């Protein structure tokens, strides 16, 4: 288990997923690729991130969808 990978994922999402992000396939895929590139640059593998969190794509999509759902309230 890697808390380092999990911490990186959620900190990265908070810092890099714009509040105005849309949940289309291309946007989420681009953000996912950028996350993995940034992680690799500091020595964190995709396996280390996903072993505790599951799909990074789904985590980013959830962050966008749940944030945008809150805007309607």
Buried (B, 14 or more C-beta within 10 A) or exposed (E): EBEBBBEBBEEBBEEEBEEEBEBEEEBBEEBBEBBBEBBEEEEBEBEBBBEBBEEBBEBBBBBBEEBBEEEEE
